[in-house]
Amino acid sequence: MTTDVDLTERERAVVNAYQGGFPVVERPFEPAAAAMCDRGVDIDATELLETIRDLDERGVLSRFGPLVNAQEIGGAATLVAMHAPEDRFDEVVEQVNAYREVAHNYEREHPHLNVWFVLSVADEERVDEVLAEIEAETGQETYNLPKEQEFRVEAKFYVDGPLDGEDGASAGIDCTDLGPDVPSTGRSALTPAERDLVLEVQGGLPLTETPYADVADAIGQETRWVIETINRFERAGKIRRIGVVPNHYALGYTENGMTVWNVPDDLVEEVGPAVAALPFVTHCYRRPRHEGVWPYNFFAMTHGRSEEESRQRIDQVRDTMADYWDVTDDDWDSLFSTQILKKTGIRLDERAEANTESE
């Protein structure tokens, strides 16, 4: 593995160690550094904190902290494809991007469906309303591709060096068991205090020796409550993981291929876990077909640091598929992104508010 960014051995170790599994305790950098030392990396708590700060300031990280699972917070999100004619491409994209509900938007290589965006709404019924508005304004049909089944969402990007595992298969350190064991409340809705916590941490944690105490001060809660709630959210799935979130472009992962497959319906339950087990597959879903336009029901996203590496990984996905049925060239496609059209992230404010219990 090689990267396009100049990283020291220590920086590589930190990137590989904590793309998840960061401890949720009052002074987390101390046990986190100790765990790295146990794995052969010479680093103390101060050095770990300073390294993460520096990586963040240089843009190697997108942020540091919890990765909130928007699906579990409230509202809904869906993937949408559409066609933007070449002579109206910029106009159509501008019209689509003007909707605050549109989070990510990419141009992808496809003979017809060249614009792909994520729609995030507080009320699931709003999906159809927004798509109808976009169709009326652009004059172009939209194709809604909601997630029907999730097999994997784990966008981790490892680099050569300490703790890199074998192609990322066993990279990282898991310190989640250091936090308090907090039982589930059984609630899906948020309390007002939980909503405030989600909105405070969605952009990252303070890069201080006591990040959870600083979050507690910011929202007027006790540190113990913040630690217990974050631990409970992580174990309940409201938070996917906690740690460094790399800027994968800065790490050299510039090629991403959205592979799409027409998997026989009776094989999806077997194929899904097999493809999701490939360490370089970051997202893996079942989505609906659209008759006459979109024949594919299975999506697997791969990332690579070169076009050659990306295509090698796609070949491995195909080889895995071929273990289950006779895959032909008509059964799949790979849609490489050619440009980012919009990337604002999923706005949780409205979604969290709509799923908050009244006081």
C-alpha positions as CSV (number, residue, x, y, z in Angstrom):
1,M,0.0,0.0,0.0
2,T,1.2,3.5,-0.8
3,T,-0.2,6.9,-0.1
4,D,0.0,10.3,-1.8
5,V,0.6,12.1,1.5
6,D,3.9,12.2,3.4
7,L,3.2,10.5,6.8
8,T,5.7,9.5,9.5
9,E,5.7,6.0,11.0
10,R,3.9,7.3,14.1
11,E,1.2,9.1,12.0
12,R,0.6,5.9,9.9
13,A,0.2,3.9,13.2
14,V,-2.4,6.4,14.5
15,V,-4.3,6.4,11.2
16,N,-4.4,2.6,11.2
17,A,-5.0,2.2,15.0
18,Y,-8.1,4.2,15.6
19,Q,-10.5,4.4,12.7
20,G,-12.9,3.0,15.3
21,G,-12.6,1.5,18.8
22,F,-11.4,4.8,20.4
23,P,-12.1,4.6,24.2
24,V,-15.0,6.5,25.8
25,V,-13.6,7.3,29.2
26,E,-12.8,10.6,30.9
27,R,-9.2,10.8,29.7
28,P,-9.3,8.6,26.6
29,F,-5.8,9.3,25.2
30,E,-4.1,7.6,28.1
31,P,-5.6,4.1,27.6
32,A,-5.5,4.6,23.8
33,A,-1.8,5.3,23.8
34,A,-1.2,2.4,26.2
35,A,-3.0,0.0,23.8
36,M,-0.8,1.2,21.0
37,C,2.3,0.6,23.1
38,D,1.0,-3.0,23.8
39,R,1.0,-3.4,20.0
40,G,4.6,-2.2,19.6
41,V,4.1,1.5,18.9
42,D,6.1,3.8,21.1
43,I,3.7,6.7,21.9
44,D,2.3,8.4,25.0
45,A,-1.0,10.2,25.5
46,T,0.4,13.7,24.8
47,E,2.0,12.5,21.6
48,L,-1.1,10.7,20.5
49,L,-3.2,13.8,21.0
50,E,-0.7,16.0,19.2
51,T,-0.4,13.6,16.3
52,I,-4.2,13.6,15.8
53,R,-4.3,17.4,16.0
54,D,-1.6,17.7,13.4
55,L,-3.2,15.3,11.0
56,D,-6.5,17.1,11.4
57,E,-4.9,20.5,10.8
58,R,-3.2,19.2,7.6
59,G,-6.4,17.8,6.2
60,V,-5.3,14.2,6.5
61,L,-8.4,13.7,8.6
62,S,-11.9,14.8,7.9
63,R,-12.6,14.9,11.6
64,F,-12.0,13.0,14.9
65,G,-14.9,11.6,16.9
66,P,-18.1,9.6,16.5
67,L,-19.5,8.6,13.2
68,V,-23.2,9.0,13.8
69,N,-25.5,6.5,12.1
70,A,-28.1,8.9,10.6
71,Q,-30.5,6.1,9.9
72,E,-30.9,5.4,13.6
73,I,-31.2,9.1,14.6
74,G,-34.5,9.7,12.7
75,G,-35.8,10.6,9.3
76,A,-34.7,8.9,6.1
77,A,-32.1,9.0,3.4
78,T,-32.1,7.5,-0.1
79,L,-29.9,7.3,-3.2
80,V,-31.3,8.8,-6.3
81,A,-30.1,8.6,-9.9
82,M,-31.1,10.8,-12.8
83,H,-30.0,12.0,-16.3
84,A,-28.7,15.5,-16.9
85,P,-28.5,16.2,-20.7
86,E,-25.0,17.3,-21.8
87,D,-26.2,20.6,-23.1
88,R,-28.1,21.3,-19.8
89,F,-25.7,19.5,-17.4
90,D,-24.6,22.5,-15.3
91,E,-28.1,23.9,-15.2
92,V,-29.7,20.6,-14.0
93,V,-27.0,20.1,-11.4
94,E,-27.4,23.6,-10.0
95,Q,-31.1,23.0,-9.7
96,V,-30.7,19.7,-7.9
97,N,-27.9,21.0,-5.6
98,A,-30.1,24.0,-4.6
99,Y,-32.2,21.7,-2.4
100,R,-30.9,21.6,1.1
101,E,-32.1,18.0,1.4
102,V,-29.5,17.0,-1.2
103,A,-26.3,16.0,0.7
104,H,-23.9,14.3,-1.6
105,N,-24.0,14.5,-5.4
106,Y,-21.6,12.9,-7.9
107,E,-21.3,12.7,-11.6
108,R,-20.7,9.0,-12.6
109,E,-19.8,7.3,-15.8
110,H,-23.0,5.8,-17.2
111,P,-24.5,6.2,-20.7
112,H,-27.7,7.6,-19.2
113,L,-27.8,8.0,-15.5
114,N,-24.9,10.4,-14.9
115,V,-26.0,12.2,-11.8
116,W,-26.2,10.4,-8.4
117,F,-27.2,12.1,-5.2
118,V,-28.2,11.3,-1.6
119,L,-31.5,12.8,-0.3
120,S,-31.8,13.3,3.4
121,V,-35.1,14.3,5.0
122,A,-36.7,14.5,8.5
123,D,-39.9,12.9,7.3
124,E,-39.9,9.9,5.0
125,E,-42.9,11.2,3.2
126,R,-40.9,14.2,2.1
127,V,-38.7,12.0,-0.2
128,D,-41.5,11.7,-2.8
129,E,-42.3,15.4,-2.5
130,V,-38.8,16.5,-3.1
131,L,-38.2,14.2,-6.0
132,A,-41.5,15.4,-7.6
133,E,-40.3,19.0,-7.2
134,I,-36.9,18.2,-8.7
135,E,-38.6,16.5,-11.7
136,A,-40.9,19.4,-12.2
137,E,-38.0,21.9,-12.1
138,T,-35.5,20.0,-14.2
139,G,-37.8,18.2,-16.6
140,Q,-35.8,15.0,-15.9
141,E,-37.1,11.8,-14.3
142,T,-35.6,10.6,-11.0
143,Y,-35.0,7.0,-10.0
144,N,-35.3,6.4,-6.3
145,L,-33.0,3.6,-5.0
146,P,-33.6,3.3,-1.3
147,K,-31.6,0.9,0.8
148,E,-33.6,-2.3,1.2
149,Q,-30.9,-4.3,3.1
150,E,-27.5,-3.3,4.5
151,F,-24.7,-5.7,4.4
152,R,-21.8,-3.4,5.2
153,V,-21.0,0.2,5.9
154,E,-17.4,0.5,7.0
155,A,-15.4,3.2,5.1
156,K,-12.0,2.6,6.6
157,F,-8.8,3.5,4.7
158,Y,-5.5,2.0,5.9
159,V,-1.9,2.9,5.0
160,D,1.4,1.0,4.9
161,G,3.0,0.9,8.3
162,P,2.3,-0.3,11.9
163,L,-1.1,-1.9,12.6
164,D,-2.1,-2.0,8.9
165,G,-3.2,-5.6,9.2
166,E,-3.3,-7.7,6.0
167,D,-4.9,-5.3,3.4
168,G,-6.9,-3.8,6.3
169,A,-8.4,-7.2,7.3
170,S,-7.1,-7.0,10.9
171,A,-6.0,-3.5,11.3
172,G,-6.8,-1.3,14.2
173,I,-7.2,-1.4,18.0
174,D,-10.5,-1.9,19.8
175,C,-10.9,-0.1,23.1
176,T,-14.7,0.0,23.2
177,D,-14.8,-2.3,26.2
178,L,-13.1,0.3,28.4
179,G,-16.3,2.4,28.7
180,P,-19.1,1.7,31.1
181,D,-21.5,-1.1,30.3
182,V,-24.8,0.8,30.0
183,P,-28.0,-1.1,29.3
184,S,-30.3,-0.2,26.4
185,T,-33.2,2.0,27.1
186,G,-35.3,0.3,24.4
187,R,-36.3,3.7,23.0
188,S,-35.8,4.7,19.4
189,A,-36.7,8.4,19.9
190,L,-34.2,10.8,21.4
191,T,-34.6,12.9,24.6
192,P,-33.9,16.6,24.2
193,A,-30.6,16.0,26.0
194,E,-29.7,13.2,23.6
195,R,-30.6,15.3,20.6
196,D,-28.3,18.1,21.9
197,L,-25.5,15.5,22.3
198,V,-25.9,14.1,18.8
199,L,-25.8,17.6,17.3
200,E,-22.8,18.6,19.4
201,V,-20.6,15.6,18.4
202,Q,-21.7,15.0,14.7
203,G,-18.9,17.3,13.5
204,G,-16.3,15.8,15.8
205,L,-14.9,15.9,19.3
206,P,-12.7,18.6,20.8
207,L,-9.0,17.7,20.4
208,T,-8.3,18.0,24.1
209,E,-7.2,15.7,26.9
210,T,-10.8,15.5,28.1
211,P,-13.0,15.7,25.0
212,Y,-16.1,14.1,26.6
213,A,-15.9,16.6,29.5
214,D,-15.7,19.4,27.1
215,V,-18.8,18.1,25.2
216,A,-20.6,17.9,28.5
217,D,-19.7,21.5,29.3
218,A,-21.0,22.6,25.9
219,I,-24.4,21.1,26.3
220,G,-24.8,21.6,30.1
221,Q,-24.6,17.9,31.1
222,E,-22.5,15.9,33.5
223,T,-19.4,14.2,32.0
224,R,-20.6,10.8,33.3
225,W,-23.9,11.2,31.5
226,V,-22.1,12.0,28.2
227,I,-19.7,9.1,28.5
228,E,-22.6,6.7,29.4
229,T,-24.8,8.0,26.6
230,I,-22.1,7.8,23.9
231,N,-21.3,4.2,25.0
232,R,-24.9,3.3,24.9
233,F,-25.4,4.9,21.4
234,E,-22.3,3.0,20.1
235,R,-23.6,-0.3,21.3
236,A,-27.1,0.4,20.1
237,G,-25.9,1.4,16.6
238,K,-26.8,5.1,16.8
239,I,-23.0,5.7,16.6
240,R,-21.2,3.4,14.1
241,R,-17.8,3.9,15.6
242,I,-15.5,6.5,17.3
243,G,-12.1,7.5,16.2
244,V,-10.2,9.3,13.4
245,V,-12.1,9.7,10.1
246,P,-9.5,9.9,7.3
247,N,-9.8,12.1,4.3
248,H,-9.5,9.2,1.9
249,Y,-8.5,11.5,-1.0
250,A,-5.5,12.8,1.1
251,L,-4.5,9.2,1.7
252,G,-4.4,8.5,-2.0
253,Y,-7.7,6.7,-2.4
254,T,-8.8,8.8,-5.4
255,E,-10.5,6.0,-7.4
256,N,-13.9,4.8,-6.3
257,G,-15.9,2.4,-8.2
258,M,-19.6,1.9,-7.5
259,T,-20.2,-1.6,-8.8
260,V,-23.7,-2.7,-9.4
261,W,-25.0,-6.2,-10.0
262,N,-28.1,-8.0,-11.2
263,V,-28.0,-10.7,-8.5
264,P,-30.7,-13.4,-8.7
265,D,-33.1,-12.5,-6.0
266,D,-32.9,-15.9,-4.3
267,L,-29.1,-15.5,-3.9
268,V,-28.9,-12.0,-2.4
269,E,-28.9,-13.3,1.2
270,E,-25.9,-15.5,0.4
271,V,-24.0,-13.1,-1.9
272,G,-24.4,-10.1,0.4
273,P,-22.3,-11.3,3.4
274,A,-19.7,-12.8,1.1
275,V,-19.0,-9.5,-0.8
276,A,-19.3,-7.5,2.5
277,A,-16.5,-9.7,3.9
278,L,-14.0,-8.4,1.3
279,P,-11.9,-5.8,3.3
280,F,-11.8,-3.2,0.6
281,V,-15.6,-3.1,0.1
282,T,-16.8,0.0,2.1
283,H,-20.5,-0.1,1.4
284,C,-22.7,-3.0,0.4
285,Y,-26.5,-2.8,-0.1
286,R,-29.5,-4.3,-1.7
287,R,-31.5,-1.7,-3.6
288,P,-34.5,-1.9,-6.0
289,R,-34.4,-2.3,-9.8
290,H,-36.3,0.0,-12.1
291,E,-37.7,-2.0,-15.0
292,G,-36.4,-1.0,-18.4
293,V,-33.9,1.5,-17.0
294,W,-32.0,0.0,-14.1
295,P,-31.6,-3.8,-13.9
296,Y,-29.3,-3.9,-10.9
297,N,-30.4,-4.8,-7.3
298,F,-27.0,-5.0,-5.5
299,F,-24.4,-2.3,-4.9
300,A,-20.8,-2.7,-3.7
301,M,-18.5,0.3,-3.3
302,T,-14.8,-0.2,-3.7
303,H,-11.9,2.3,-3.4
304,G,-8.4,2.2,-4.8
305,R,-5.3,4.4,-5.1
306,S,-5.0,3.9,-8.8
307,E,-7.2,2.9,-11.6
308,E,-5.4,-0.4,-11.8
309,E,-5.8,-1.2,-8.2
310,S,-9.5,-0.2,-8.3
311,R,-10.1,-2.5,-11.3
312,Q,-8.2,-5.4,-9.5
313,R,-10.6,-5.0,-6.6
314,I,-13.6,-4.9,-8.8
315,D,-12.4,-8.2,-10.4
316,Q,-12.2,-9.7,-6.9
317,V,-15.8,-8.7,-6.3
318,R,-16.8,-10.4,-9.6
319,D,-14.8,-13.5,-8.6
320,T,-16.7,-13.6,-5.4
321,M,-20.0,-13.2,-7.2
322,A,-19.0,-16.0,-9.6
323,D,-18.8,-18.4,-6.7
324,Y,-22.6,-18.2,-6.5
325,W,-23.9,-18.0,-10.1
326,D,-22.7,-17.7,-13.7
327,V,-22.0,-13.9,-14.0
328,T,-22.0,-12.5,-17.5
329,D,-21.0,-9.0,-18.7
330,D,-24.7,-8.1,-18.9
331,D,-25.1,-8.8,-15.1
332,W,-23.0,-5.9,-13.8
333,D,-21.5,-2.5,-14.3
334,S,-19.0,-0.2,-12.6
335,L,-19.8,3.5,-12.3
336,F,-16.7,5.5,-11.6
337,S,-17.2,9.0,-10.2
338,T,-15.8,11.7,-12.5
339,Q,-16.5,14.7,-10.3
340,I,-18.0,15.7,-6.9
341,L,-21.0,17.9,-7.6
342,K,-21.9,18.6,-3.9
343,K,-20.7,17.3,-0.6
344,T,-22.2,18.9,2.5
345,G,-22.7,15.7,4.6
346,I,-26.0,14.5,6.1
347,R,-27.6,17.3,8.1
348,L,-28.9,15.8,11.3
349,D,-30.5,18.8,12.8
350,E,-34.0,18.5,11.4
351,R,-33.9,14.7,11.5
352,A,-32.9,14.6,15.1
353,E,-35.4,17.3,16.0
354,A,-38.3,15.4,14.4
355,N,-37.3,12.2,16.4
356,T,-37.1,14.0,19.7
357,E,-39.6,13.4,22.5
358,S,-41.3,16.5,23.9
359,E,-40.2,17.5,27.4
